[in-house]
Amino acid sequence: MKLVLLVLLTALSVNGAVSRENHFGEPCALCGCFIEYTDRDVGMGRMPFKVASHSYDITEDKCLAGCLQDSACKMAVYGFVGGRSVFSCEYYDLIDVQKPIYVPYTNIYLKRTSACQKELSKYPQVQAVQSDAIPLMNEEVSSRKQREMRMNQRTNPFAIGK
């Protein structure tokens, strides 16, 4: 009896872990509605007008759906940023890709001018940070970008002869 109960509990926990939406392994369904710049982040001159509040629970598709559902959003940044936030989902109201920063595992998504033909109703609305916390989030975004710029200026000891 105990063995059957143990097997049943193990099967339920494995099923819950496998069927949960996650950040890895699922292809991006909404990427066709955007122009994608891989391994890039927006330069220091721009700050997002909206930042997702619980970015760890947001997948790439949920982040892009939030940009498509918001008429003010022209560009989204989604990626692995590390730290406590782990992932970041930011929305920008101005397009600025003149001087992007090289950031591994972070992508810039420009909204295409043509209407997206994908179904957006299955994606929940992205909860944004409250307006009183936006300066704090912009400070966090700015410090993250400055950290990446410092990392990009370091010399790589393994890149001999380059």
QUINOR-V141972 format. One line per field, one symbol per residue. ss: DSSP state (a for helix, b for strand, c for the rest). phi: phi as a letter, one per 30 degrees, with the letter a starting at -180 (. if undefined). burial: b if it has 24 or more other C-alpha atoms within 12 Angstrom, else e. Layout:
ss: ???
phi: ???
burial: ???
This chain:
ss: caaaaaaaaaaaaaaaaaacccccccccccaaabbbbccbbccccccccbbbccaaaccaaaaaaaaaacccccbbbbbbbbcccbbbbbbbccccccccbbcccbbbbbbccccccccccccccccbccaaaaaaaaaaaaaaaaaaaaaaaccccccccc
phi: .ddddddddddddddddddddbdbjcdddcdddbcccdhbbddddccddbbddcdddcdedddddddddcdddcabbbldciiddicbbbcccbcbbdbdcdbdibbcbcddddddcddcddcddddcddddcdeddddddddddddddddddddddccdic
burial: eeeeeeeeeeeeeeeeeeeeeebeeeeeebbebbebbbebbbbbebbbbbbbbebbebbbbbbbbbbbbbeebbbbbbbbbeeeeebbbbbbeebbbeebbbbeebbbbbbeeeeeeeeeeebeebbbeeeeeeeebbeebeebbeebeeeeeeeeeeeeee
